[in-house]
Amino acid sequence: RLFRDAKLTQIFEGTNQIQRLIIAREMIKERK
């Protein structure tokens, strides 16, 4: 169970990073 939870958290963190990159790109576009 612990291993599965760890994998889920890794995937969740990965999606969060992707969302942050997308948000950052959108903000940069708005500034320009």
PQR file of N, CA, C, O and H, with PARSE charges and radii, in Angstrom:
ATOM      1  N   ARG A   1       0.836  -1.203   0.000 -0.4000 1.5000
ATOM      2  CA  ARG A   1       0.000   0.000   0.000 -0.0000 2.0000
ATOM      3  C   ARG A   1       0.882   1.268   0.000  0.5500 1.7000
ATOM      4  O   ARG A   1       0.596   2.230  -0.713 -0.5500 1.4000
ATOM      5  N   LEU A   2       1.960   1.250   0.814 -0.4000 1.5000
ATOM      6  CA  LEU A   2       2.829   2.436   0.874 -0.0000 2.0000
ATOM      7  C   LEU A   2       3.437   2.734  -0.495  0.5500 1.7000
ATOM      8  O   LEU A   2       3.483   3.888  -0.923 -0.5500 1.4000
ATOM      9  H   LEU A   2       2.191   0.468   1.393  0.4000 1.0000
ATOM     10  N   PHE A   3       3.900   1.690  -1.176 -0.4000 1.5000
ATOM     11  CA  PHE A   3       4.534   1.892  -2.482 -0.0000 2.0000
ATOM     12  C   PHE A   3       3.543   2.532  -3.457  0.5500 1.7000
ATOM     13  O   PHE A   3       3.891   3.449  -4.201 -0.5500 1.4000
ATOM     14  H   PHE A   3       3.863   0.753  -0.828  0.4000 1.0000
ATOM     15  N   ARG A   4       2.299   2.032  -3.440 -0.4000 1.5000
ATOM     16  CA  ARG A   4       1.286   2.565  -4.357 -0.0000 2.0000
ATOM     17  C   ARG A   4       1.024   4.038  -4.036  0.5500 1.7000
ATOM     18  O   ARG A   4       0.930   4.864  -4.944 -0.5500 1.4000
ATOM     19  H   ARG A   4       2.017   1.287  -2.836  0.4000 1.0000
ATOM     20  N   ASP A   5       0.908   4.369  -2.748 -0.4000 1.5000
ATOM     21  CA  ASP A   5       0.666   5.764  -2.362 -0.0000 2.0000
ATOM     22  C   ASP A   5       1.820   6.647  -2.833  0.5500 1.7000
ATOM     23  O   ASP A   5       1.601   7.748  -3.339 -0.5500 1.4000
ATOM     24  H   ASP A   5       0.984   3.699  -2.010  0.4000 1.0000
ATOM     25  N   ALA A   6       3.042   6.160  -2.665 -0.4000 1.5000
ATOM     26  CA  ALA A   6       4.206   6.948  -3.081 -0.0000 2.0000
ATOM     27  C   ALA A   6       4.137   7.225  -4.583  0.5500 1.7000
ATOM     28  O   ALA A   6       4.429   8.334  -5.030 -0.5500 1.4000
ATOM     29  H   ALA A   6       3.220   5.266  -2.254  0.4000 1.0000
ATOM     30  N   LYS A   7       3.749   6.208  -5.357 -0.4000 1.5000
ATOM     31  CA  LYS A   7       3.661   6.393  -6.814 -0.0000 2.0000
ATOM     32  C   LYS A   7       2.587   7.433  -7.134  0.5500 1.7000
ATOM     33  O   LYS A   7       2.776   8.285  -8.002 -0.5500 1.4000
ATOM     34  H   LYS A   7       3.512   5.308  -4.993  0.4000 1.0000
ATOM     35  N   LEU A   8       1.462   7.354  -6.429 -0.4000 1.5000
ATOM     36  CA  LEU A   8       0.378   8.312  -6.675 -0.0000 2.0000
ATOM     37  C   LEU A   8       0.845   9.732  -6.361  0.5500 1.7000
ATOM     38  O   LEU A   8       0.563  10.661  -7.118 -0.5500 1.4000
ATOM     39  H   LEU A   8       1.308   6.661  -5.724  0.4000 1.0000
ATOM     40  N   THR A   9       1.554   9.899  -5.252 -0.4000 1.5000
ATOM     41  CA  THR A   9       2.022  11.244  -4.895 -0.0000 2.0000
ATOM     42  C   THR A   9       3.005  11.744  -5.952  0.5500 1.7000
ATOM     43  O   THR A   9       2.984  12.926  -6.297 -0.5500 1.4000
ATOM     44  H   THR A   9       1.782   9.144  -4.638  0.4000 1.0000
ATOM     45  N   GLN A  10       3.859  10.874  -6.468 -0.4000 1.5000
ATOM     46  CA  GLN A  10       4.814  11.281  -7.508 -0.0000 2.0000
ATOM     47  C   GLN A  10       4.056  11.765  -8.743  0.5500 1.7000
ATOM     48  O   GLN A  10       4.397  12.800  -9.318 -0.5500 1.4000
ATOM     49  H   GLN A  10       3.876   9.914  -6.188  0.4000 1.0000
ATOM     50  N   ILE A  11       3.032  11.019  -9.149 -0.4000 1.5000
ATOM     51  CA  ILE A  11       2.246  11.415 -10.324 -0.0000 2.0000
ATOM     52  C   ILE A  11       1.549  12.742 -10.039  0.5500 1.7000
ATOM     53  O   ILE A  11       1.518  13.630 -10.891 -0.5500 1.4000
ATOM     54  H   ILE A  11       2.755  10.179  -8.682  0.4000 1.0000
ATOM     55  N   PHE A  12       0.988  12.872  -8.832 -0.4000 1.5000
ATOM     56  CA  PHE A  12       0.286  14.110  -8.460 -0.0000 2.0000
ATOM     57  C   PHE A  12       1.239  15.296  -8.512  0.5500 1.7000
ATOM     58  O   PHE A  12       0.891  16.355  -9.034 -0.5500 1.4000
ATOM     59  H   PHE A  12       1.013  12.150  -8.140  0.4000 1.0000
ATOM     60  N   GLU A  13       2.446  15.121  -7.969 -0.4000 1.5000
ATOM     61  CA  GLU A  13       3.436  16.203  -7.992 -0.0000 2.0000
ATOM     62  C   GLU A  13       3.804  16.547  -9.429  0.5500 1.7000
ATOM     63  O   GLU A  13       3.980  17.718  -9.763 -0.5500 1.4000
ATOM     64  H   GLU A  13       2.729  14.260  -7.544  0.4000 1.0000
ATOM     65  N   GLY A  14       3.920  15.535 -10.275 -0.4000 1.5000
ATOM     66  CA  GLY A  14       4.257  15.779 -11.673 -0.0000 2.0000
ATOM     67  C   GLY A  14       3.190  16.625 -12.353  0.5500 1.7000
ATOM     68  O   GLY A  14       3.510  17.573 -13.070 -0.5500 1.4000
ATOM     69  H   GLY A  14       3.777  14.583 -10.003  0.4000 1.0000
ATOM     70  N   THR A  15       1.907  16.283 -12.128 -0.4000 1.5000
ATOM     71  CA  THR A  15       0.825  17.053 -12.737 -0.0000 2.0000
ATOM     72  C   THR A  15       0.851  18.478 -12.209  0.5500 1.7000
ATOM     73  O   THR A  15       0.606  19.421 -12.962 -0.5500 1.4000
ATOM     74  H   THR A  15       1.647  15.514 -11.545  0.4000 1.0000
ATOM     75  N   ASN A  16       1.146  18.648 -10.922 -0.4000 1.5000
ATOM     76  CA  ASN A  16       1.207  20.000 -10.348 -0.0000 2.0000
ATOM     77  C   ASN A  16       2.289  20.809 -11.054  0.5500 1.7000
ATOM     78  O   ASN A  16       2.074  21.977 -11.376 -0.5500 1.4000
ATOM     79  H   ASN A  16       1.345  17.882 -10.311  0.4000 1.0000
ATOM     80  N   GLN A  17       3.441  20.207 -11.295 -0.4000 1.5000
ATOM     81  CA  GLN A  17       4.530  20.920 -11.975 -0.0000 2.0000
ATOM     82  C   GLN A  17       4.094  21.319 -13.381  0.5500 1.7000
ATOM     83  O   GLN A  17       4.367  22.432 -13.831 -0.5500 1.4000
ATOM     84  H   GLN A  17       3.616  19.257 -11.033  0.4000 1.0000
ATOM     85  N   ILE A  18       3.411  20.398 -14.077 -0.4000 1.5000
ATOM     86  CA  ILE A  18       2.959  20.706 -15.443 -0.0000 2.0000
ATOM     87  C   ILE A  18       1.975  21.869 -15.401  0.5500 1.7000
ATOM     88  O   ILE A  18       2.056  22.788 -16.217 -0.5500 1.4000
ATOM     89  H   ILE A  18       3.189  19.494 -13.712  0.4000 1.0000
ATOM     90  N   GLN A  19       1.040  21.827 -14.440 -0.4000 1.5000
ATOM     91  CA  GLN A  19       0.055  22.911 -14.326 -0.0000 2.0000
ATOM     92  C   GLN A  19       0.756  24.233 -14.058  0.5500 1.7000
ATOM     93  O   GLN A  19       0.376  25.263 -14.615 -0.5500 1.4000
ATOM     94  H   GLN A  19       0.974  21.081 -13.777  0.4000 1.0000
ATOM     95  N   ARG A  20       1.791  24.211 -13.196 -0.4000 1.5000
ATOM     96  CA  ARG A  20       2.527  25.450 -12.896 -0.0000 2.0000
ATOM     97  C   ARG A  20       3.193  25.981 -14.158  0.5500 1.7000
ATOM     98  O   ARG A  20       3.184  27.187 -14.403 -0.5500 1.4000
ATOM     99  H   ARG A  20       2.100  23.375 -12.744  0.4000 1.0000
ATOM    100  N   LEU A  21       3.772  25.088 -14.961 -0.4000 1.5000
ATOM    101  CA  LEU A  21       4.432  25.527 -16.198 -0.0000 2.0000
ATOM    102  C   LEU A  21       3.408  26.164 -17.133  0.5500 1.7000
ATOM    103  O   LEU A  21       3.670  27.207 -17.733 -0.5500 1.4000
ATOM    104  H   LEU A  21       3.779  24.109 -14.762  0.4000 1.0000
ATOM    105  N   ILE A  22       2.232  25.529 -17.256 -0.4000 1.5000
ATOM    106  CA  ILE A  22       1.187  26.068 -18.137 -0.0000 2.0000
ATOM    107  C   ILE A  22       0.748  27.436 -17.632  0.5500 1.7000
ATOM    108  O   ILE A  22       0.615  28.377 -18.415 -0.5500 1.4000
ATOM    109  H   ILE A  22       2.018  24.682 -16.769  0.4000 1.0000
ATOM    110  N   ILE A  23       0.520  27.550 -16.316 -0.4000 1.5000
ATOM    111  CA  ILE A  23       0.082  28.834 -15.745 -0.0000 2.0000
ATOM    112  C   ILE A  23       1.157  29.891 -15.989  0.5500 1.7000
ATOM    113  O   ILE A  23       0.842  31.022 -16.359 -0.5500 1.4000
ATOM    114  H   ILE A  23       0.628  26.786 -15.680  0.4000 1.0000
ATOM    115  N   ALA A  24       2.418  29.528 -15.785 -0.4000 1.5000
ATOM    116  CA  ALA A  24       3.514  30.487 -15.993 -0.0000 2.0000
ATOM    117  C   ALA A  24       3.515  30.958 -17.444  0.5500 1.7000
ATOM    118  O   ALA A  24       3.684  32.148 -17.707 -0.5500 1.4000
ATOM    119  H   ALA A  24       2.673  28.609 -15.485  0.4000 1.0000
ATOM    120  N   ARG A  25       3.329  30.044 -18.380 -0.4000 1.5000
ATOM    121  CA  ARG A  25       3.322  30.431 -19.805 -0.0000 2.0000
ATOM    122  C   ARG A  25       2.173  31.391 -20.076  0.5500 1.7000
ATOM    123  O   ARG A  25       2.347  32.393 -20.769 -0.5500 1.4000
ATOM    124  H   ARG A  25       3.192  29.077 -18.167  0.4000 1.0000
ATOM    125  N   GLU A  26       0.990  31.084 -19.526 -0.4000 1.5000
ATOM    126  CA  GLU A  26      -0.178  31.955 -19.736 -0.0000 2.0000
ATOM    127  C   GLU A  26       0.097  33.344 -19.171  0.5500 1.7000
ATOM    128  O   GLU A  26      -0.238  34.347 -19.801 -0.5500 1.4000
ATOM    129  H   GLU A  26       0.849  30.270 -18.962  0.4000 1.0000
ATOM    130  N   MET A  27       0.706  33.411 -17.984 -0.4000 1.5000
ATOM    131  CA  MET A  27       0.993  34.709 -17.359 -0.0000 2.0000
ATOM    132  C   MET A  27       1.980  35.493 -18.210  0.5500 1.7000
ATOM    133  O   MET A  27       1.831  36.704 -18.378 -0.5500 1.4000
ATOM    134  H   MET A  27       0.978  32.596 -17.472  0.4000 1.0000
ATOM    135  N   ILE A  28       2.989  34.811 -18.749 -0.4000 1.5000
ATOM    136  CA  ILE A  28       3.980  35.491 -19.598 -0.0000 2.0000
ATOM    137  C   ILE A  28       3.280  36.045 -20.844  0.5500 1.7000
ATOM    138  O   ILE A  28       3.567  37.164 -21.269 -0.5500 1.4000
ATOM    139  H   ILE A  28       3.109  33.827 -18.612  0.4000 1.0000
ATOM    140  N   LYS A  29       2.371  35.271 -21.426 -0.4000 1.5000
ATOM    141  CA  LYS A  29       1.642  35.740 -22.617 -0.0000 2.0000
ATOM    142  C   LYS A  29       0.842  36.992 -22.269  0.5500 1.7000
ATOM    143  O   LYS A  29       0.828  37.953 -23.038 -0.5500 1.4000
ATOM    144  H   LYS A  29       2.138  34.361 -21.081  0.4000 1.0000
ATOM    145  N   GLU A  30       0.175  36.984 -21.113 -0.4000 1.5000
ATOM    146  CA  GLU A  30      -0.642  38.134 -20.716 -0.0000 2.0000
ATOM    147  C   GLU A  30       0.231  39.374 -20.530  0.5500 1.7000
ATOM    148  O   GLU A  30      -0.172  40.477 -20.901 -0.5500 1.4000
ATOM    149  H   GLU A  30       0.186  36.203 -20.489  0.4000 1.0000
ATOM    150  N   ARG A  31       1.434  39.200 -19.951 -0.4000 1.5000
ATOM    151  CA  ARG A  31       2.325  40.345 -19.725 -0.0000 2.0000
ATOM    152  C   ARG A  31       2.722  40.974 -21.054  0.5500 1.7000
ATOM    153  O   ARG A  31       2.777  42.198 -21.173 -0.5500 1.4000
ATOM    154  H   ARG A  31       1.761  38.305 -19.648  0.4000 1.0000
ATOM    155  N   LYS A  32       3.001  40.136 -22.056 -0.4000 1.5000
ATOM    156  CA  LYS A  32       3.397  40.665 -23.366 -0.0000 2.0000
ATOM    157  C   LYS A  32       2.156  41.258 -24.046  0.5500 1.7000
ATOM    158  O   LYS A  32       2.247  41.763 -25.164 -0.5500 1.4000
ATOM    159  H   LYS A  32       2.957  39.142 -21.959  0.4000 1.0000
TER
END
